[in-house]
Amino acid sequence: MLAAMAAVAVAAVGTWWALAHSGWLRVTGALLAPAALVAVLALFVTHGVLAPAVLSLALWLLALAAARISTTPDRRYAGQGNEPVPVPAAQRPWVVMNPRSGGGKVERFRLAEKARAAGVRVVVLDPDRHQDVAELARRALADGADLLAVAGGDGTQALVAEVAAGHDVPFVVIPAGTRNHFALDLGLDRDDPAAGLEAFTDAVEFRVDLGFAAGRVFVNNASFGTYAAVVGDPAYRNAKLRTTLQALPGLLTGPNAPRLRMRAGRRHAEGLQAVLVSNNPYRAVIDPAAPGLRESLDSGRLGVLGLRVENSAQAALALTGDRRSTAVTRLTAREVVVDADPGADADPPTDLSTGTGTGTGTETGSGGGKDIPAVPTVPAGIDGESVLLPAPVVCRVVPGALRVRVPRHRPGTPPNRPRADWRRVTRLALTPPWRRTGRTPDDR
């Protein structure tokens, strides 16, 4: 057991070296992380305890799964604070489709043809030129559209959702993007985008919250710091893994590493490398079973995650989930303010996506050599789209801002599996069934 715990810590150190450094230290870390785990397996085999160790691990996983299931509430749809209301079909629905999203899902699933057959006005974006999606949605409303829909990624959905919320018209999501996090939280089938077209004919409606960052809508999250800088790199779209590995050393430990400060009510944190503000809190910081899932979309709260890892020891402590770890800050709030941390560096903050300064220095204008104060900005990722926002960035949530329509029959989100409450599980196990249900032995 001690060897296994030590191996996890060593693997965390190796992973940190591989991500946060370059050169020989990265190579050492890349070799150290798997070597530590292999060494433990070899140790177990040598002492003849591999089978008991594997069995013990399997039993612990089974116990954890049983504990989570026993304390899981009934299955529900995210965003369903109240029962969804059946609604009649829209008379003049409109949908915009991005043919590049999801590796060409619009064409592969023949979404445009099927939508037109259902009486929907379809606009397919031209991949060879830039088009203002929000303006297209506003024109559709001016032409009499009574429902707006998107078949594309989360970034495109956020643009149209803002227009729909502003005019209080229903909004429909067709999961034709790559990750489709918003569609997943709405309980839609991401593997069958065409099933989402049923929302035009046989639908239910409910309201969900919308997040705003410096006035820009996000349906999923707004990210600042390390992740936002990586997404802002022009090479990221075509080579995500390589670009990330090349950028991380400078973003985590380099002289231009982003440092942020965050304030939510009386809570504040400084020197953060990354801040993630989500439209409603995520279920867990790391949840391999259901990554990116939120408990609901109508809690009226933002979820806030802050990360500050300076060395391998902190990385190991964070990975083991030790409560003493200060690497991860997690809270909920109705409003969050994110800004560059001037105390982290004497120099002005740097926009890592362009390499230009973003501090409060001055620049020379063309009008007679006057000094014009530079506007401080913070790189951000709004639902995966790279932007520069004026600092400080105020993030807020507007409860029930968006009317969402979804098919009456849809898979729903995976059950919300909370962390096991072992005290409650023990109490449930030791309490006779008739006491839990209020019945006596004679009533059974």
Residue pairs with C-beta under 8 A, 6 or more apart in sequence:
3 40
3 43
4 40
4 53
5 320
6 36
7 36
7 37
7 39
7 40
8 36
8 316
8 319
8 320
9 316
9 320
10 32
10 33
10 36
10 316
11 32
11 33
11 34
11 36
11 37
12 33
12 312
12 315
12 316
12 318
12 319
12 320
13 29
13 32
13 312
13 313
13 315
13 316
14 28
14 29
14 30
14 31
14 32
14 33
14 34
14 35
14 36
15 29
15 33
15 315
15 319
16 29
16 309
16 311
16 312
16 315
16 316
17 25
17 26
17 28
17 29
17 30
17 32
17 312
18 26
18 29
18 30
18 33
19 29
19 245
19 248
19 249
19 252
20 248
20 249
20 252
20 253
20 309
21 29
21 249
21 253
22 249
26 249
41 50
44 50
44 53
64 420
67 420
67 421
67 422
67 425
68 417
68 418
68 419
68 420
69 417
70 425
70 428
71 418
71 420
71 421
71 424
71 425
72 415
72 416
72 417
72 418
73 416
75 412
75 415
76 412
76 413
76 416
77 84
77 186
77 187
77 406
77 410
77 412
77 413
78 185
78 186
78 187
78 280
78 293
78 294
78 295
78 296
78 297
78 413
79 185
79 186
79 206
79 207
79 208
79 296
79 297
79 298
79 404
80 206
80 296
80 298
81 206
81 296
81 298
82 206
84 204
84 205
84 206
84 406
85 204
85 205
85 206
86 203
86 204
86 205
86 408
87 170
87 203
87 204
87 205
87 405
89 200
89 201
89 202
89 203
90 146
90 147
90 170
90 200
91 146
92 121
92 144
92 145
92 146
92 147
93 119
93 120
93 121
93 145
93 146
93 147
93 149
93 172
93 200
94 120
94 121
94 123
94 137
94 140
94 145
94 147
94 148
94 149
95 115
95 120
95 121
95 122
95 123
95 148
95 149
95 150
95 151
95 172
95 174
96 123
96 124
96 125
96 133
96 136
96 137
96 149
96 150
96 151
96 152
96 156
96 160
97 106
97 111
97 112
97 115
97 122
97 123
97 124
97 125
97 150
97 151
97 152
97 174
97 176
98 106
98 125
98 150
98 151
98 152
98 153
98 156
98 176
99 106
99 107
99 124
99 125
99 127
100 125
100 127
101 151
101 152
101 153
101 156
101 176
101 177
101 178
102 153
102 176
102 177
102 178
102 180
102 193
103 178
105 111
105 151
105 176
105 177
105 193
106 112
106 124
106 151
106 152
106 176
109 176
109 192
109 193
109 194
110 194
111 151
111 174
111 176
111 193
111 194
111 197
112 122
112 124
114 194
114 197
115 122
115 151
115 197
115 200
116 122
118 197
118 200
118 201
119 200
120 149
120 197
120 200
121 140
121 145
123 136
123 140
125 131
125 133
125 152
133 156
133 159
133 160
134 159
134 160
134 162
134 163
137 148
137 159
137 160
137 163
137 164
138 163
140 148
141 148
141 163
141 167
141 169
145 169
146 169
146 170
147 169
147 170
147 171
147 172
147 200
147 405
148 160
148 163
148 164
148 169
148 170
148 171
148 172
149 160
149 171
149 172
149 173
149 174
149 199
149 200
150 156
150 157
150 160
150 161
150 171
150 172
150 173
150 174
151 174
151 176
151 193
151 196
152 174
152 176
152 177
153 176
153 177
153 178
153 179
153 180
153 383
153 384
154 177
154 179
154 180
154 181
154 182
154 219
154 220
154 383
154 384
155 382
155 383
155 384
155 385
156 177
157 173
157 177
157 182
157 219
157 383
158 216
158 217
158 218
158 219
158 220
158 382
158 383
159 217
160 171
161 171
161 210
161 217
161 219
161 402
162 210
162 217
164 170
164 171
164 402
164 403
165 171
165 210
165 217
165 398
165 401
165 402
165 403
168 403
169 403
170 205
170 403
170 404
170 405
171 402
171 403
171 404
171 405
172 196
172 199
172 200
172 203
172 404
172 405
172 406
173 182
173 183
173 186
173 188
173 196
173 199
173 404
173 406
174 193
174 196
174 197
175 183
175 184
175 188
175 189
175 190
175 193
175 196
176 193
177 183
179 292
179 384
180 188
180 190
181 220
181 292
182 219
182 220
183 190
183 196
184 190
184 292
184 293
184 413
185 293
185 294
185 297
185 413
186 208
186 297
186 404
186 406
186 410
186 413
187 406
187 410
187 411
187 412
187 413
188 195
188 196
188 406
188 407
188 410
188 411
189 195
189 196
189 410
189 411
195 407
195 410
196 406
196 407
198 407
198 408
198 409
199 405
199 406
199 407
202 407
202 408
202 409
203 405
203 406
203 407
203 408
204 405
204 406
204 407
204 408
205 403
205 404
205 405
205 406
206 298
206 403
206 404
207 298
207 400
207 401
207 402
207 403
207 404
208 297
208 298
208 400
208 401
208 402
208 404
209 279
209 280
209 297
209 298
209 299
209 300
209 397
209 398
209 399
209 400
209 401
209 402
210 217
210 218
210 219
210 279
210 397
210 398
210 401
210 402
211 217
211 218
211 219
211 221
211 222
211 277
211 278
211 279
211 302
211 395
211 396
211 397
211 398
212 218
212 395
212 396
212 397
212 398
213 222
213 277
213 380
213 382
213 389
213 393
213 394
213 395
214 389
214 390
214 393
214 394
214 395
216 222
216 382
216 387
216 389
218 279
218 382
218 383
219 279
219 383
220 278
220 279
220 292
220 383
220 384
221 276
221 277
221 278
221 279
221 383
222 276
222 277
222 380
222 381
222 382
222 383
222 393
222 395
223 231
223 274
223 275
223 276
223 277
223 380
223 381
224 258
224 260
224 274
224 275
224 276
224 277
224 338
224 378
224 379
224 380
224 381
224 393
225 251
225 258
225 260
225 272
225 273
225 274
225 275
225 307
225 379
226 248
226 251
226 252
226 257
226 258
226 273
226 274
226 307
227 274
227 276
227 381
228 258
228 274
228 353
228 379
228 380
228 381
228 386
229 247
229 251
229 258
229 352
229 353
229 379
230 236
230 243
230 244
230 247
230 248
230 251
231 381
231 384
231 385
231 386
232 352
232 353
232 354
232 379
232 381
232 386
233 243
233 247
233 353
235 242
235 243
236 243
236 244
250 256
250 257
250 352
251 257
251 258
251 273
251 352
252 273
252 309
253 310
255 345
256 350
256 352
257 273
258 273
258 274
258 340
258 349
258 352
258 379
259 270
259 271
259 272
259 273
259 340
259 341
259 343
259 344
259 345
259 349
260 271
260 272
260 273
260 274
260 275
260 306
260 338
260 339
260 340
260 341
260 378
261 268
261 269
261 270
261 271
261 272
261 338
261 339
261 340
261 341
261 343
262 268
262 269
262 272
262 275
262 304
262 306
262 329
262 336
262 337
262 338
262 339
263 336
263 337
263 339
264 304
264 331
264 333
264 335
264 336
264 337
265 333
265 335
267 331
267 333
269 306
269 308
269 329
270 341
270 343
270 344
271 308
271 341
271 343
271 344
272 306
272 307
272 308
272 329
272 341
273 307
273 308
273 309
274 305
274 306
274 307
275 304
275 305
275 306
275 307
275 338
276 303
276 304
276 305
276 306
277 302
277 303
277 304
277 336
277 338
277 395
278 294
278 302
278 303
278 304
278 305
279 294
279 297
279 302
279 303
279 397
280 294
280 295
280 296
280 297
280 298
280 299
280 301
280 302
280 303
280 397
281 294
281 295
281 299
281 301
281 302
281 303
281 332
282 292
282 293
282 294
282 295
282 303
282 305
283 290
283 293
283 294
283 295
283 416
283 417
283 418
284 419
285 305
285 328
285 330
287 293
289 414
289 417
290 413
290 414
290 417
293 413
293 414
293 416
294 303
295 416
298 399
298 400
299 332
300 334
300 397
300 399
300 400
301 332
301 333
301 334
301 397
302 332
302 333
302 334
302 335
302 336
302 395
302 396
302 397
303 330
303 332
304 329
304 330
304 331
304 332
304 333
304 336
305 328
305 329
305 330
306 328
306 329
306 330
307 327
307 328
307 329
308 314
308 326
308 327
308 329
309 315
309 318
309 327
314 325
314 326
314 327
315 327
317 324
317 325
317 327
318 325
318 327
318 328
334 396
334 397
335 394
335 395
335 396
335 397
336 394
336 395
336 396
337 392
337 393
337 394
337 395
338 378
338 391
338 392
338 393
338 395
339 378
339 391
339 392
339 393
340 349
340 358
340 359
340 376
340 378
340 391
341 349
342 349
342 359
347 357
347 359
348 357
348 358
348 359
348 360
348 361
349 357
349 358
349 359
349 376
349 378
350 356
350 357
350 358
351 357
351 358
351 377
351 379
351 388
352 379
353 379
353 386
353 388
357 374
358 374
358 376
358 377
358 378
358 388
358 391
359 374
359 376
360 373
360 374
360 376
361 373
361 374
362 371
362 372
362 373
362 374
363 371
363 372
363 374
364 370
364 371
364 372
365 371
365 372
375 390
376 390
376 391
377 388
377 389
377 390
377 391
378 388
378 389
378 390
378 391
378 392
378 393
379 386
379 387
379 388
380 386
380 387
380 388
380 389
380 393
381 387
428 436
433 439
433 444
434 440
434 441
434 443
434 444
